Amino acid sequence: MQLARLVTGADLNRHPAARLGAVLDAVAGVHALADAPAARVEALAVFTGQGEQWRLSQAFDRWNTSTTLRLLLIADGNPAERTYEPLSPAYLRDLGLRRTEGVVVQSEPAPNTGLQAAWTARCIQQRDVRSLALAVTPYHLPRAYLTLLAACTAASLRLPVLPLPTPVPAGTRMPETAATEAELLPGEIERILVYADRGWVADPAAFAEYLSWLHAAHGWIWDDRSVGPSR
């Protein structure tokens, strides 16, 4: 069953309070992790979709000038969306892509976040990626991030993955839905709650365990003296 993109905060109250609270803590935890210096990772992934071209344009701004990023992974979107655009070289150039070496574009459509995450995990494995940032609009970032963690776990991958918000001004209406981030966020939380039961996203316990590992094993992320992991 397709879940509605727009639900209300009251709709979320059908979930047990403890479970909803744990998911809200995980959502806050993903955004808190976004304070970590994503500039130090070696790969940048972008999950496209919803007509939100700034996901790409902001990522390109970072990629074009970075001296540490060696790979840019661009996941395709859902052709059923009204605002879908094929990821042609001309389209990417129009959005600001200048540095083309190291760019990997998903060659097949990805109608959902799970397919985007699975493709990204394959790229991580095939290209020996040791650290990665995920660029997505803030309202979608927690679910996208937890989906990518689940895909990496399914592929027996464990590496630093840092969330990288691609912010827009408050009140901006998303091109596909004409809804604001505040209006879309409850629907994202609903999806996390439902998809965790299906194993499609990392649940709050898995995220907490991953976060503990990240802090213990990869202190370079928060160490100002470091420029990134050794290869």
Backbone as a chain_set.jsonl record, in Angstrom:
{"seq": "MQLARLVTGADLNRHPAARLGAVLDAVAGVHALADAPAARVEALAVFTGQGEQWRLSQAFDRWNTSTTLRLLLIADGNPAERTYEPLSPAYLRDLGLRRTEGVVVQSEPAPNTGLQAAWTARCIQQRDVRSLALAVTPYHLPRAYLTLLAACTAASLRLPVLPLPTPVPAGTRMPETAATEAELLPGEIERILVYADRGWVADPAAFAEYLSWLHAAHGWIWDDRSVGPSR", "coords": {"N": [[0.847, -1.202, 0.0], [0.565, 2.176, -0.897], [1.912, 4.794, 0.917], [0.588, 7.853, 2.189], [1.902, 11.031, 1.296], [1.406, 13.328, 2.68], [0.608, 13.693, 5.907], [-0.83, 14.3, 9.132], [0.388, 15.619, 12.272], [-1.282, 14.616, 14.226], [-2.109, 12.232, 13.085], [0.069, 10.627, 13.514], [-0.185, 9.84, 16.083], [-1.384, 7.406, 16.341], [0.52, 5.522, 16.584], [2.391, 3.657, 19.041], [3.401, 5.505, 21.907], [6.023, 5.29, 22.946], [7.412, 4.147, 20.842], [7.074, 6.017, 18.774], [8.382, 8.154, 20.009], [11.012, 7.152, 20.065], [11.633, 7.064, 17.344], [11.434, 9.784, 16.712], [13.579, 10.701, 18.232], [15.653, 9.496, 16.796], [15.398, 10.818, 14.336], [16.062, 13.428, 15.145], [18.659, 12.839, 15.907], [19.921, 12.202, 13.488], [19.92, 14.712, 12.236], [21.471, 16.095, 14.088], [23.902, 14.843, 13.716], [24.551, 15.918, 11.329], [26.005, 18.131, 11.874], [28.597, 17.328, 11.945], [31.77, 17.433, 10.221], [31.236, 17.191, 7.038], [32.833, 17.782, 4.917], [35.14, 16.336, 5.004], [34.901, 13.778, 4.008], [35.323, 11.23, 1.433], [33.617, 10.687, -0.631], [30.576, 11.729, -2.185], [27.143, 11.424, -2.116], [24.064, 11.83, -3.84], [20.634, 11.812, -3.527], [18.247, 12.105, -5.808], [15.056, 13.692, -6.643], [11.493, 14.499, -6.431], [11.481, 16.833, -7.856], [13.315, 18.564, -6.791], [15.68, 20.419, -7.501], [17.731, 21.7, -6.225], [18.997, 19.876, -4.617], [20.871, 18.706, -6.272], [22.212, 21.004, -7.369], [23.336, 22.304, -5.127], [24.979, 20.268, -4.195], [26.705, 20.085, -6.365], [28.027, 22.541, -6.207], [29.636, 22.111, -3.968], [31.102, 19.863, -4.802], [32.459, 20.709, -7.152], [34.519, 22.351, -6.25], [35.877, 20.974, -4.318], [38.716, 19.545, -2.699], [39.035, 17.146, -1.544], [37.014, 15.278, -2.085], [36.558, 12.398, -4.053], [34.705, 10.977, -5.469], [31.486, 11.356, -6.909], [28.308, 10.388, -6.462], [25.35, 9.965, -8.104], [22.114, 9.33, -7.644], [19.364, 8.134, -9.501], [15.922, 9.161, -10.101], [12.324, 8.943, -9.784], [10.514, 8.111, -12.546], [7.767, 8.354, -12.675], [7.054, 10.606, -11.351], [5.765, 13.874, -11.686], [7.586, 15.949, -11.971], [9.915, 14.792, -12.765], [13.18, 14.553, -14.165], [15.307, 13.304, -16.636], [18.661, 12.254, -15.988], [20.587, 13.611, -17.753], [23.725, 14.458, -19.397], [23.611, 17.155, -20.28], [21.559, 18.242, -18.712], [22.67, 17.988, -16.136], [24.88, 19.654, -16.428], [23.565, 22.098, -16.789], [22.651, 22.499, -14.226], [24.928, 23.11, -12.94], [27.154, 21.39, -12.851], [30.553, 21.03, -13.208], [32.988, 19.739, -12.862], [33.77, 16.696, -14.047], [35.138, 14.28, -13.915], [35.139, 11.372, -11.996], [32.46, 11.338, -11.479], [29.56, 9.449, -11.021], [26.677, 8.193, -12.369], [23.492, 6.914, -11.772], [22.231, 4.476, -13.904], [19.749, 3.443, -14.362], [16.225, 4.013, -13.771], [15.103, 4.938, -10.462], [12.587, 4.295, -8.645], [12.062, 4.563, -5.918], [13.276, 5.369, -2.578], [14.595, 3.218, -1.44], [15.665, 1.789, -3.635], [17.442, 3.682, -4.61], [19.206, 3.761, -2.445], [20.17, 1.114, -2.383], [21.546, 0.997, -4.816], [23.514, 2.926, -4.305], [24.889, 1.686, -2.199], [25.981, -0.478, -3.599], [27.747, 0.903, -5.266], [29.493, 1.953, -3.328], [30.663, -0.416, -2.432], [31.833, -1.464, -4.787], [33.657, 0.485, -5.493], [35.352, 0.843, -3.418], [34.797, 2.714, -1.349], [35.488, 4.649, 1.477], [34.416, 6.557, 3.145], [31.551, 8.691, 3.298], [29.248, 11.259, 2.325], [25.794, 12.099, 2.454], [23.633, 13.852, 0.488], [20.686, 15.581, 0.785], [17.454, 17.171, 0.811], [16.452, 18.738, 3.886], [13.964, 17.785, 5.164], [13.61, 15.234, 4.16], [15.933, 13.989, 4.744], [16.451, 12.396, 7.196], [14.995, 9.924, 6.716], [16.077, 9.118, 4.24], [18.754, 8.815, 4.992], [18.613, 6.799, 7.004], [17.636, 4.76, 5.427], [19.782, 4.347, 3.694], [21.693, 3.471, 5.554], [20.518, 1.013, 6.257], [20.704, -0.313, 3.79], [23.474, -0.47, 3.491], [24.099, -2.098, 5.675], [22.796, -4.452, 4.879], [24.442, -5.134, 2.795], [26.7, -5.823, 4.103], [28.42, -3.727, 4.766], [30.306, -1.292, 6.473], [30.91, 1.915, 7.239], [31.908, 5.37, 7.695], [29.139, 7.387, 7.32], [27.836, 10.416, 6.58], [25.24, 12.751, 7.152], [24.168, 15.299, 4.932], [22.617, 18.178, 4.758], [20.643, 19.824, 2.247], [19.68, 22.772, 2.276], [16.691, 24.814, 2.013], [14.941, 27.973, 1.792], [12.765, 28.691, 4.554], [9.373, 27.756, 4.32], [9.373, 27.308, 1.621], [7.858, 25.779, -1.167], [7.757, 22.471, -2.201], [8.577, 21.283, -5.448], [7.232, 18.986, -6.559], [5.076, 18.265, -4.86], [3.964, 20.628, -3.957], [4.023, 21.223, -1.308], [5.239, 22.316, 1.908], [8.358, 21.895, 3.747], [7.733, 21.566, 6.466], [5.144, 20.608, 6.278], [5.571, 18.196, 5.008], [7.189, 16.69, 6.667], [5.869, 15.129, 8.796], [4.824, 12.993, 7.253], [7.166, 11.777, 6.39], [8.145, 10.832, 8.819], [6.118, 9.015, 9.436], [6.595, 7.134, 7.393], [9.142, 6.188, 8.177], [8.457, 4.893, 10.558], [6.736, 2.852, 9.611], [8.308, 1.592, 7.631], [10.489, 0.686, 9.069], [9.523, -1.583, 10.336], [9.426, -3.257, 8.19], [12.008, -3.64, 7.561], [13.254, -1.893, 5.882], [14.424, 0.479, 6.536], [16.995, 1.587, 8.801], [16.311, 0.876, 12.131], [15.53, 2.703, 15.22], [17.155, 1.536, 17.269], [19.195, 0.268, 15.808], [20.304, 2.498, 14.565], [21.259, 3.916, 16.81], [23.213, 2.137, 17.728], [24.946, 2.172, 15.533], [25.748, 4.847, 15.614], [27.17, 4.938, 18.01], [29.3, 3.262, 17.339], [30.416, 4.815, 15.269], [31.358, 7.128, 16.577], [33.237, 5.921, 18.269], [35.029, 4.588, 16.565], [35.784, 6.325, 14.562], [36.916, 8.921, 15.186], [38.17, 10.941, 13.803], [36.343, 12.377, 12.389], [35.349, 14.369, 13.993], [37.607, 15.671, 14.742], [39.511, 18.438, 14.619], [42.098, 18.539, 13.755], [42.454, 16.738, 11.807], [42.214, 15.668, 8.389], [40.751, 13.772, 7.235], [39.944, 10.238, 6.696], [42.526, 7.73, 6.684], [43.724, 5.988, 3.84]], "CA": [[0.0, 0.0, 0.0], [1.306, 3.427, -0.982], [1.642, 5.684, 2.039], [0.364, 9.249, 1.822], [3.023, 11.926, 1.585], [0.962, 14.351, 3.621], [-0.175, 13.267, 7.066], [-0.754, 15.301, 10.195], [0.98, 15.154, 13.517], [-2.288, 13.823, 14.935], [-2.116, 10.89, 12.499], [1.172, 9.852, 14.079], [-0.529, 9.411, 17.439], [-1.859, 6.019, 16.355], [1.656, 4.682, 16.932], [2.707, 3.696, 20.473], [4.165, 6.707, 22.253], [7.446, 4.983, 23.107], [7.991, 3.906, 19.513], [7.127, 7.313, 18.104], [9.446, 8.925, 20.64], [12.31, 6.63, 19.639], [11.863, 7.508, 15.966], [11.708, 11.225, 16.754], [14.957, 10.84, 18.713], [16.54, 9.142, 15.683], [15.331, 11.931, 13.378], [16.891, 14.497, 15.709], [20.045, 12.385, 15.896], [20.46, 12.35, 12.134], [20.194, 16.13, 11.999], [22.601, 16.484, 14.936], [25.108, 14.324, 13.075], [24.86, 16.789, 10.193], [26.982, 19.124, 12.3], [29.936, 16.784, 11.716], [32.34, 18.049, 9.012], [31.107, 16.34, 5.86], [33.868, 18.133, 3.94], [36.286, 15.445, 5.121], [34.666, 12.474, 3.412], [35.914, 11.083, 0.105], [32.571, 10.517, -1.639], [29.334, 12.46, -1.949], [25.995, 10.834, -2.797], [22.867, 12.671, -3.921], [19.391, 11.141, -3.888], [17.403, 13.077, -6.502], [13.632, 13.418, -6.576], [10.505, 15.51, -6.051], [11.744, 18.074, -8.576], [14.134, 19.442, -5.944], [16.94, 20.556, -8.22], [18.791, 22.196, -5.336], [19.778, 18.74, -4.113], [22.012, 18.581, -7.178], [22.988, 22.235, -7.557], [24.154, 22.542, -3.938], [26.027, 19.249, -4.185], [27.69, 20.448, -7.385], [28.848, 23.632, -5.671], [30.635, 21.499, -3.084], [31.924, 18.938, -5.578], [33.307, 21.4, -8.127], [35.654, 23.028, -5.617], [36.456, 20.146, -3.253], [40.02, 18.907, -2.91], [39.037, 15.857, -0.838], [36.058, 14.35, -2.681], [37.03, 11.725, -5.263], [33.568, 10.389, -6.159], [30.153, 11.931, -6.767], [27.34, 9.365, -6.834], [24.055, 10.605, -8.328], [21.055, 8.338, -7.792], [18.243, 8.58, -10.329], [14.659, 9.339, -9.408], [11.122, 8.202, -10.158], [9.925, 8.677, -13.77], [6.332, 8.603, -12.513], [6.85, 11.934, -10.786], [5.484, 14.923, -12.671], [8.746, 16.83, -12.104], [11.111, 13.985, -13.046], [14.049, 14.926, -15.278], [16.404, 12.357, -16.834], [19.955, 12.808, -15.574], [21.437, 13.717, -18.937], [24.868, 15.36, -19.204], [23.211, 18.554, -20.463], [20.787, 18.637, -17.528], [23.599, 18.147, -15.019], [25.662, 20.879, -16.683], [22.696, 23.254, -16.544], [22.536, 22.678, -12.78], [26.189, 23.594, -12.396], [28.247, 20.419, -12.801], [31.712, 21.401, -14.019], [34.013, 18.705, -12.685], [33.087, 15.475, -14.466], [35.88, 13.074, -13.546], [34.719, 10.858, -10.702], [31.001, 11.373, -11.358], [28.888, 8.194, -11.359], [25.24, 8.445, -12.431], [22.703, 5.682, -11.861], [21.805, 4.361, -15.296], [18.36, 3.015, -14.435], [15.366, 4.761, -12.856], [14.988, 4.455, -9.083], [11.294, 4.832, -8.222], [11.919, 4.774, -4.477], [14.518, 5.625, -1.851], [15.278, 1.953, -1.24], [16.456, 1.474, -4.827], [18.562, 4.625, -4.612], [20.154, 3.352, -1.411], [20.807, -0.14, -2.789], [22.532, 1.34, -5.847], [24.627, 3.62, -3.65], [25.669, 0.677, -1.472], [26.789, -1.221, -4.587], [28.855, 1.783, -5.665], [30.431, 1.979, -2.205], [31.384, -1.688, -2.419], [32.611, -1.642, -6.009], [34.68, 1.523, -5.631], [36.142, 0.877, -2.183], [34.559, 3.987, -0.666], [35.752, 4.529, 2.914], [33.603, 7.533, 3.882], [30.591, 9.254, 2.352], [28.189, 12.164, 2.778], [24.546, 11.962, 1.709], [23.024, 15.172, 0.323], [19.241, 15.531, 0.567], [16.705, 18.229, 1.478], [16.365, 18.357, 5.303], [12.793, 17.02, 5.615], [13.756, 13.85, 3.676], [17.262, 13.492, 5.108], [16.474, 11.264, 8.129], [14.571, 8.662, 6.1], [17.079, 8.732, 3.247], [19.952, 8.381, 5.71], [18.347, 5.509, 7.64], [17.512, 3.787, 4.345], [21.134, 4.028, 3.241], [22.312, 2.633, 6.584], [19.972, -0.339, 6.119], [21.272, -0.912, 2.58], [24.873, -0.8, 3.778], [24.088, -3.259, 6.561], [22.426, -5.613, 4.071], [25.597, -5.456, 1.956], [27.837, -6.059, 5.017], [29.302, -2.569, 4.683], [30.277, -0.364, 7.608], [31.792, 3.04, 6.955], [31.298, 6.634, 8.089], [28.174, 8.029, 6.428], [27.433, 11.665, 7.224], [24.141, 13.452, 6.495], [24.508, 16.642, 4.455], [21.377, 18.826, 4.334], [20.65, 20.823, 1.178], [18.556, 23.559, 2.798], [15.966, 25.817, 1.228], [14.302, 28.915, 2.714], [11.541, 28.243, 5.23], [8.146, 28.039, 3.595], [9.483, 26.923, 0.214], [6.995, 24.665, -1.548], [8.49, 21.511, -3.012], [7.981, 21.305, -6.783], [6.358, 17.853, -6.876], [3.879, 18.189, -4.013], [3.529, 21.978, -3.567], [3.965, 21.252, 0.153], [6.452, 22.793, 2.566], [9.057, 20.884, 4.537], [6.976, 21.325, 7.696], [3.982, 19.79, 5.933], [6.014, 16.879, 4.545], [7.945, 15.958, 7.684], [5.118, 14.043, 9.436], [4.749, 11.852, 6.347], [8.462, 11.098, 6.429], [8.201, 10.095, 10.088], [5.219, 7.871, 9.253], [7.293, 6.136, 6.585], [10.186, 5.559, 8.989], [7.786, 3.98, 11.479], [6.221, 1.692, 8.877], [9.372, 0.899, 6.903], [11.361, -0.008, 10.024], [8.936, -2.91, 10.535], [9.68, -4.051, 6.988], [13.445, -3.778, 7.38], [13.702, -1.029, 4.787], [15.242, 1.544, 7.125], [17.576, 1.253, 10.1], [15.42, 1.294, 13.208], [16.246, 3.54, 16.193], [18.205, 0.793, 17.975], [20.313, 0.082, 14.882], [20.948, 3.8, 14.394], [22.006, 4.224, 18.034], [24.411, 1.289, 17.738], [25.847, 2.698, 14.502], [26.287, 6.121, 16.076], [28.194, 4.617, 19.009], [30.47, 2.769, 16.586], [31.005, 5.918, 14.517], [32.118, 7.953, 17.517], [34.361, 5.169, 18.825], [35.983, 4.112, 15.557], [36.126, 7.341, 13.561], [37.001, 10.227, 15.825], [38.681, 11.96, 12.879], [35.227, 13.181, 11.891], [35.162, 15.52, 14.879], [38.932, 16.134, 15.142], [39.893, 19.543, 13.735], [43.467, 18.387, 13.259], [42.479, 15.704, 10.786], [41.593, 16.031, 7.122], [39.969, 12.653, 6.729], [40.454, 8.921, 7.03], [43.629, 7.22, 5.877], [43.323, 4.946, 2.89]], "C": [[0.881, 1.25, 0.0], [0.919, 4.334, 0.181], [1.473, 7.115, 1.544], [1.59, 10.084, 2.161], [2.648, 12.955, 2.643], [0.095, 13.708, 4.698], [-0.023, 14.353, 8.121], [-0.039, 14.721, 11.409], [0.015, 14.294, 14.304], [-2.346, 12.399, 14.4], [-1.032, 10.008, 13.112], [0.835, 9.296, 15.456], [-1.094, 7.996, 17.491], [-0.735, 5.049, 16.695], [1.903, 4.744, 18.434], [3.652, 4.845, 20.797], [5.656, 6.427, 22.362], [8.12, 4.792, 21.754], [8.107, 5.206, 18.728], [8.242, 8.159, 18.687], [10.822, 8.465, 20.212], [12.637, 7.07, 18.219], [12.152, 9.004, 15.928], [13.119, 11.494, 17.27], [15.946, 10.522, 17.593], [16.56, 10.244, 14.631], [16.188, 13.092, 13.866], [18.364, 14.115, 15.679], [20.689, 12.49, 14.535], [20.807, 13.807, 11.87], [21.334, 16.638, 12.884], [23.912, 16.018, 14.33], [25.514, 15.183, 11.888], [25.812, 17.908, 10.578], [28.416, 18.636, 12.103], [30.454, 17.281, 10.367], [32.313, 17.121, 7.805], [32.16, 16.651, 4.804], [35.032, 17.154, 3.96], [36.08, 14.085, 4.469], [35.229, 12.438, 1.995], [34.879, 10.907, -1.0], [31.319, 11.264, -1.197], [28.24, 11.796, -2.764], [24.822, 11.8, -2.755], [21.695, 11.784, -4.314], [18.481, 12.197, -4.516], [15.93, 12.736, -6.286], [12.804, 14.627, -6.206], [10.726, 16.85, -6.749], [12.651, 19.036, -7.847], [15.545, 19.559, -6.523], [18.075, 21.039, -7.33], [19.579, 21.063, -4.686], [21.038, 18.582, -4.96], [22.841, 19.854, -7.224], [23.858, 22.531, -6.343], [25.273, 21.511, -3.826], [27.111, 19.58, -5.205], [28.586, 21.58, -6.907], [29.967, 23.077, -4.792], [31.626, 20.659, -3.893], [32.912, 19.67, -6.477], [34.574, 21.967, -7.511], [36.368, 22.174, -4.577], [37.813, 19.581, -3.659], [40.084, 17.542, -2.238], [38.077, 14.839, -1.447], [36.632, 13.726, -3.946], [35.894, 11.11, -6.074], [32.299, 11.183, -5.873], [29.165, 10.915, -7.32], [25.96, 10.006, -6.926], [23.021, 9.526, -8.597], [19.894, 8.928, -8.588], [16.966, 8.637, -9.49], [13.545, 8.503, -10.005], [10.487, 8.817, -11.403], [8.43, 8.951, -13.656], [6.044, 9.969, -11.905], [6.669, 12.966, -11.897], [6.722, 15.757, -12.973], [10.03, 16.071, -12.438], [11.859, 14.52, -14.265], [15.124, 13.852, -15.429], [17.743, 13.027, -16.529], [20.929, 12.826, -16.749], [22.633, 14.615, -18.642], [24.484, 16.832, -19.332], [22.443, 19.068, -19.248], [21.709, 18.877, -16.342], [24.468, 19.387, -15.199], [24.831, 22.118, -16.384], [22.539, 23.54, -15.05], [23.87, 22.991, -12.122], [27.327, 22.608, -12.333], [29.361, 20.845, -13.751], [32.8, 20.324, -13.984], [33.374, 17.341, -12.953], [33.841, 14.198, -14.106], [35.479, 12.641, -12.135], [33.219, 10.871, -10.488], [30.419, 10.039, -11.835], [27.386, 8.443, -11.265], [24.511, 7.113, -12.564], [22.061, 5.6, -13.239], [20.35, 3.936, -15.442], [17.513, 3.844, -13.476], [15.322, 4.114, -11.475], [13.691, 5.009, -8.5], [11.117, 5.024, -6.724], [13.281, 4.91, -3.82], [15.302, 4.34, -1.616], [16.147, 1.566, -2.42], [17.636, 2.429, -4.963], [19.637, 4.184, -3.625], [20.884, 2.077, -1.802], [21.861, 0.116, -3.861], [23.741, 2.021, -5.228], [25.5, 2.636, -2.889], [26.524, -0.146, -2.43], [27.976, -0.384, -5.045], [29.915, 1.847, -4.573], [31.301, 0.734, -2.226], [32.323, -1.803, -3.616], [33.785, -0.674, -6.115], [35.479, 1.754, -4.35], [36.024, 2.235, -1.489], [34.719, 3.776, 0.834], [34.956, 5.52, 3.764], [32.754, 8.297, 2.877], [29.653, 10.223, 3.057], [26.981, 11.986, 1.873], [23.828, 13.301, 1.69], [21.553, 15.035, -0.063], [18.617, 16.734, 1.28], [16.383, 17.816, 2.922], [15.163, 17.509, 5.697], [12.934, 15.54, 5.268], [15.038, 13.199, 4.186], [17.224, 12.338, 6.11], [16.076, 9.937, 7.484], [15.57, 8.192, 5.054], [18.316, 8.165, 3.928], [19.74, 7.003, 6.33], [18.148, 4.407, 6.6], [18.884, 3.379, 3.83], [21.869, 3.178, 4.275], [21.817, 1.197, 6.478], [20.554, -1.042, 4.899], [22.728, -1.3, 2.79], [24.962, -2.021, 4.689], [23.764, -4.526, 5.782], [23.575, -6.074, 3.186], [26.855, -5.72, 2.778], [28.884, -4.961, 4.902], [29.178, -1.755, 5.963], [31.339, 0.69, 7.366], [31.137, 4.295, 7.501], [30.388, 7.174, 6.985], [27.639, 9.25, 7.165], [26.283, 12.307, 6.462], [24.547, 14.88, 6.131], [23.23, 17.32, 3.959], [21.613, 19.782, 3.16], [19.463, 21.756, 1.45], [17.945, 24.493, 1.769], [15.301, 26.769, 2.22], [13.02, 28.35, 3.315], [10.315, 28.656, 4.423], [8.205, 27.712, 2.118], [8.579, 25.727, -0.067], [7.752, 23.758, -2.517], [7.808, 21.364, -4.372], [6.969, 20.188, -7.05], [5.031, 17.918, -6.128], [3.247, 19.537, -3.699], [3.346, 22.091, -2.06], [5.281, 21.772, 0.704], [7.126, 21.642, 3.305], [8.281, 20.542, 5.801], [5.764, 20.441, 7.433], [4.37, 18.368, 5.549], [6.664, 16.045, 5.646], [7.122, 14.879, 8.396], [4.985, 12.803, 8.555], [6.05, 11.077, 6.288], [8.6, 10.276, 7.708], [7.299, 8.866, 10.025], [5.906, 6.77, 8.45], [8.394, 5.435, 7.381], [9.561, 4.533, 9.929], [7.331, 2.708, 10.771], [7.36, 0.897, 8.248], [10.346, 0.196, 7.836], [10.84, -1.415, 10.289], [9.227, -3.833, 9.359], [11.169, -4.249, 6.72], [14.021, -2.892, 6.301], [14.537, 0.147, 5.273], [15.858, 1.011, 8.414], [16.634, 1.746, 11.194], [16.207, 2.084, 14.252], [17.362, 2.811, 16.93], [19.424, 0.596, 17.083], [21.052, 1.398, 14.656], [21.779, 4.162, 15.612], [23.29, 3.405, 18.11], [25.43, 1.779, 16.714], [26.507, 3.984, 14.974], [27.372, 5.895, 17.127], [29.463, 4.12, 18.335], [31.179, 3.918, 15.877], [31.867, 6.795, 15.419], [33.364, 7.225, 18.005], [35.439, 4.881, 17.788], [36.476, 5.198, 14.621], [36.098, 8.736, 14.173], [37.531, 11.319, 14.93], [37.568, 12.878, 12.379], [35.073, 14.466, 12.696], [36.482, 16.143, 15.309], [39.402, 17.199, 14.165], [41.284, 19.375, 13.15], [43.54, 17.425, 12.084], [41.798, 16.198, 9.524], [40.8, 14.875, 6.549], [40.607, 11.337, 7.073], [41.641, 8.558, 6.168], [43.126, 6.111, 4.978], [44.424, 3.901, 2.795]], "O": [[1.817, 1.367, 0.791], [-0.261, 4.607, 0.399], [2.135, 7.535, 0.595], [2.237, 9.869, 3.187], [3.5, 13.396, 3.415], [-1.011, 13.241, 4.426], [0.833, 15.228, 7.997], [0.115, 13.507, 11.549], [0.428, 13.35, 14.978], [-2.6, 11.46, 15.154], [-1.195, 8.793, 13.216], [1.501, 8.38, 15.937], [-1.266, 7.443, 18.577], [-0.987, 3.898, 17.051], [1.652, 5.78, 19.051], [4.589, 5.121, 20.048], [6.471, 7.236, 21.919], [9.255, 5.222, 21.546], [9.129, 5.462, 18.091], [8.974, 8.816, 17.946], [11.714, 9.289, 20.012], [13.781, 7.41, 17.919], [13.03, 9.442, 15.185], [13.784, 12.415, 16.797], [16.963, 11.201, 17.455], [17.618, 10.571, 14.093], [16.951, 13.673, 13.095], [19.224, 14.967, 15.453], [21.867, 12.828, 14.426], [21.875, 14.103, 11.336], [22.085, 17.521, 12.47], [24.922, 16.716, 14.418], [26.676, 15.182, 11.482], [26.371, 18.569, 9.703], [29.348, 19.44, 12.094], [29.66, 17.527, 9.459], [33.252, 16.359, 7.577], [32.358, 15.858, 3.884], [35.835, 17.137, 3.027], [37.03, 13.305, 4.39], [35.57, 13.474, 1.425], [35.221, 10.968, -2.181], [31.044, 11.411, -0.006], [28.387, 11.622, -3.973], [24.612, 12.498, -1.763], [21.757, 11.082, -5.323], [17.998, 13.088, -3.818], [15.591, 11.65, -5.815], [13.322, 15.64, -5.735], [10.225, 17.88, -6.298], [12.755, 20.201, -8.23], [16.473, 18.88, -6.083], [19.247, 20.818, -7.638], [20.712, 21.27, -4.251], [22.129, 18.354, -4.437], [24.066, 19.786, -7.127], [25.0, 22.963, -6.497], [26.384, 21.839, -3.412], [28.297, 19.38, -4.942], [29.787, 21.573, -7.178], [31.11, 23.528, -4.871], [32.837, 20.741, -3.686], [34.079, 19.288, -6.554], [35.601, 22.055, -8.184], [37.368, 22.611, -4.008], [38.025, 19.192, -4.808], [41.094, 16.849, -2.355], [38.315, 13.637, -1.33], [37.135, 14.437, -4.816], [36.087, 10.757, -7.237], [32.066, 11.624, -4.747], [29.184, 10.614, -8.514], [25.453, 10.532, -5.935], [23.041, 8.883, -9.647], [19.495, 10.073, -8.375], [16.941, 8.219, -8.333], [13.792, 7.484, -10.65], [9.97, 9.932, -11.336], [7.88, 9.703, -14.46], [4.906, 10.437, -11.943], [7.351, 12.918, -12.921], [6.896, 16.224, -14.098], [11.117, 16.648, -12.398], [11.25, 14.892, -15.268], [15.791, 13.516, -14.451], [17.927, 14.218, -16.783], [21.955, 12.146, -16.736], [22.571, 15.446, -17.737], [24.977, 17.668, -18.575], [22.654, 20.198, -18.807], [21.548, 19.861, -15.62], [24.758, 20.09, -14.232], [25.329, 23.078, -15.795], [22.32, 24.685, -14.653], [23.951, 23.124, -10.901], [28.388, 22.944, -11.808], [29.138, 21.001, -14.951], [33.446, 20.053, -14.996], [32.536, 16.884, -12.177], [33.229, 13.135, -14.004], [35.481, 13.445, -11.203], [32.743, 10.46, -9.43], [30.749, 9.562, -12.921], [26.88, 8.85, -10.219], [24.886, 6.279, -13.388], [21.42, 6.55, -13.688], [19.777, 4.052, -16.525], [18.026, 4.331, -12.469], [15.484, 2.901, -11.338], [13.698, 6.092, -7.915], [10.114, 5.595, -6.297], [14.31, 4.605, -4.424], [16.533, 4.359, -1.594], [17.256, 1.066, -2.231], [18.717, 2.02, -5.388], [20.828, 4.228, -3.93], [22.089, 1.963, -1.579], [22.942, -0.473, -3.827], [24.877, 1.718, -5.594], [26.726, 2.74, -2.928], [27.666, -0.477, -2.112], [29.083, -0.901, -5.196], [31.11, 1.801, -4.867], [32.519, 0.81, -2.06], [33.479, -2.197, -3.465], [34.791, -0.982, -6.754], [36.195, 2.748, -4.225], [37.027, 2.829, -1.094], [34.154, 2.839, 1.398], [34.837, 5.338, 4.976], [33.176, 8.527, 1.744], [29.308, 10.04, 4.224], [27.122, 11.752, 0.673], [23.456, 13.829, 2.738], [21.217, 14.452, -1.094], [19.185, 17.253, 2.24], [16.068, 16.65, 3.161], [15.316, 16.586, 6.497], [12.435, 14.683, 5.997], [15.205, 11.985, 4.071], [17.926, 11.351, 5.888], [16.752, 8.929, 7.687], [15.88, 7.003, 4.983], [18.863, 7.152, 3.491], [20.596, 6.129, 6.196], [18.458, 3.245, 6.864], [19.125, 2.202, 3.56], [22.594, 2.254, 3.906], [22.608, 0.261, 6.595], [20.865, -2.231, 4.958], [23.166, -2.349, 2.317], [25.816, -2.884, 4.485], [24.389, -5.564, 6.0], [23.679, -7.256, 2.86], [27.95, -5.828, 2.225], [30.086, -5.228, 4.937], [28.077, -1.554, 6.475], [32.529, 0.383, 7.298], [29.932, 4.299, 7.75], [30.827, 7.387, 5.855], [27.06, 9.129, 8.245], [26.342, 12.401, 5.236], [25.187, 15.577, 6.918], [22.802, 17.056, 2.835], [22.641, 20.456, 3.087], [18.373, 21.552, 0.916], [18.585, 24.901, 0.801], [15.114, 26.405, 3.381], [12.283, 27.618, 2.653], [10.242, 29.773, 3.91], [7.196, 27.823, 1.423], [8.545, 24.773, 0.71], [8.31, 24.215, -3.515], [6.579, 21.324, -4.438], [5.952, 20.425, -7.703], [3.978, 17.652, -6.708], [2.112, 19.59, -3.224], [2.603, 22.95, -1.584], [6.318, 21.679, 0.046], [6.552, 20.565, 3.468], [8.176, 19.373, 6.173], [5.398, 19.618, 8.273], [3.588, 17.437, 5.742], [6.684, 14.817, 5.559], [7.641, 13.779, 8.589], [5.028, 11.681, 9.059], [6.04, 9.853, 6.153], [9.111, 9.157, 7.681], [7.672, 7.796, 10.505], [5.803, 5.594, 8.799], [8.559, 4.22, 7.27], [10.082, 3.428, 10.078], [7.525, 1.607, 11.286], [7.376, -0.332, 8.322], [10.97, -0.791, 7.444], [11.63, -2.345, 10.45], [9.268, -5.053, 9.518], [11.551, -4.936, 5.773], [15.146, -3.106, 5.85], [15.278, 0.745, 4.493], [15.317, 0.101, 9.042], [16.211, 2.902, 11.181], [17.435, 2.133, 14.179], [18.41, 3.4, 17.194], [20.558, 0.74, 17.54], [22.28, 1.417, 14.565], [22.893, 4.666, 15.468], [24.334, 3.919, 18.511], [26.63, 1.802, 16.986], [27.701, 4.186, 14.754], [28.387, 6.592, 17.128], [30.569, 4.509, 18.712], [32.408, 3.987, 15.883], [32.984, 7.16, 15.053], [34.427, 7.832, 18.141], [36.63, 4.926, 18.098], [37.491, 5.013, 13.948], [35.354, 9.612, 13.732], [37.374, 12.501, 15.237], [37.823, 14.018, 11.992], [34.715, 15.514, 12.158], [36.494, 17.044, 16.148], [39.664, 16.896, 13.001], [41.613, 20.008, 12.147], [44.581, 17.312, 11.437], [40.909, 17.047, 9.581], [40.228, 15.001, 5.467], [41.682, 11.299, 7.671], [41.753, 9.028, 5.036], [42.198, 5.383, 5.333], [44.292, 2.931, 2.049]]}, "num_chains": 1, "name": "protein.A"}
